[in-house]
Amino acid sequence: MGLFDRFKKKPATPAAENKPAKKKKTDKELATERREPYVSIVSLDVNPDNLHEGSFELDWNDKFVANLVRAGYRMREDDTDADIVDRWFQNVCRHVVMETWEQTEAMNPRYTRERDLGDGRKEIS
């Protein structure tokens, strides 16, 4: 027996050859099995000629859409799932913009007052 003989690949057994490879389930499949809502950003594309333009590709399951319908995102009976999810996503983006704007405005010097309290301390209101 040579030094490396024990490391040689052993021939596969016929039973192992006939077994299909086990496919790993996606996060969406797992969430759907657990009857949980699922949404994910699949891709983000940005226009290289105009960086202000871009698009998102989203993936979701039926449970997520059902939750959106219950929350009032269906506006018409003929709304597709994509219409409902798009309406939700636009609302999320709108909230992000508004929160950013409110934080910026809160720090705007024309809306804040500083008062020197002494000892290197200030009151900002």
C-alpha positions in Angstrom: 0.0 0.0 0.0 1.5 3.3 -1.1 1.5 6.5 1.1 -1.4 8.2 -0.8 -3.5 5.1 -1.6 -5.9 5.8 1.3 -6.7 9.2 -0.2 -7.7 7.9 -3.6 -11.3 8.5 -4.6 -13.5 5.5 -3.9 -15.9 4.4 -6.6 -19.4 5.6 -6.0 -22.0 3.1 -5.0 -25.0 2.6 -7.4 -27.4 4.0 -4.8 -25.4 7.2 -4.4 -25.4 7.7 -8.2 -29.2 7.5 -8.5 -29.9 10.0 -5.7 -30.9 13.4 -6.9 -28.9 16.3 -5.4 -30.8 17.9 -2.6 -31.8 21.4 -3.6 -31.4 24.1 -0.9 -34.6 26.1 -0.3 -34.7 29.8 -0.9 -35.6 32.3 1.9 -38.8 32.9 0.0 -39.7 29.2 0.0 -38.9 28.9 3.7 -41.0 31.9 4.6 -43.9 30.7 2.4 -43.8 27.2 4.1 -43.9 29.0 7.5 -46.8 31.1 6.2 -44.8 34.3 6.9 -44.7 37.4 4.7 -41.6 37.7 2.5 -40.3 40.7 0.5 -36.7 41.2 -0.8 -34.8 43.5 -3.1 -33.6 41.3 -5.9 -31.6 44.0 -7.8 -31.0 47.7 -8.0 -30.2 49.3 -11.3 -28.8 52.8 -11.7 -28.7 54.7 -14.9 -24.9 55.5 -15.4 -25.8 58.5 -17.5 -28.1 60.0 -14.9 -27.4 58.8 -11.3 -30.7 60.2 -10.2 -32.6 57.5 -12.2 -32.8 54.0 -11.1 -35.1 51.1 -10.4 -35.5 48.2 -7.9 -36.6 44.7 -8.6 -38.6 43.2 -5.7 -39.6 39.6 -5.0 -42.5 38.8 -2.6 -44.8 36.0 -1.6 -48.6 35.8 -1.5 -48.7 36.3 2.3 -46.9 39.6 2.0 -49.5 40.8 -0.6 -52.3 39.6 1.6 -51.0 41.7 4.5 -50.8 44.7 2.2 -54.3 44.2 1.0 -55.5 44.1 4.7 -53.5 47.3 5.4 -55.4 49.1 2.6 -52.9 49.1 -0.3 -55.5 47.7 -2.7 -57.2 50.7 -4.3 -59.1 49.0 -7.1 -60.4 45.5 -7.6 -58.3 45.0 -10.7 -55.0 45.9 -8.9 -52.4 43.3 -9.6 -50.0 42.1 -6.9 -47.3 44.3 -8.6 -49.5 47.3 -8.3 -50.1 46.7 -4.6 -46.4 46.1 -3.8 -45.4 49.1 -5.9 -47.8 51.3 -4.0 -46.4 50.1 -0.7 -42.8 50.6 -1.9 -43.5 54.1 -3.0 -45.0 54.8 0.5 -41.9 53.5 2.2 -39.7 55.7 0.0 -41.9 58.7 0.7 -41.5 58.1 4.4 -37.7 57.9 4.1 -37.6 61.2 2.2 -39.9 62.9 4.7 -37.9 61.7 7.7 -34.7 62.9 6.1 -36.2 66.2 5.3 -37.6 66.6 8.9 -34.1 65.8 10.4 -32.5 68.3 8.0 -35.0 71.0 8.9 -34.7 70.3 12.6 -31.0 71.1 12.4 -31.6 74.2 10.3 -30.1 77.2 12.2 -33.1 79.4 11.3 -35.4 77.1 13.3 -33.1 76.6 16.3 -32.0 78.9 19.1 -28.8 78.7 21.0 -28.3 80.1 24.5 -24.9 80.2 26.2 -25.3 78.6 29.7 -21.7 79.3 30.7 -18.9 76.8 31.5 -18.8 75.9 27.8 -22.4 74.6 27.8 -25.2 75.6 25.4 -28.9 75.1 25.3 -30.3 74.4 21.9 -34.1 74.6 21.4 
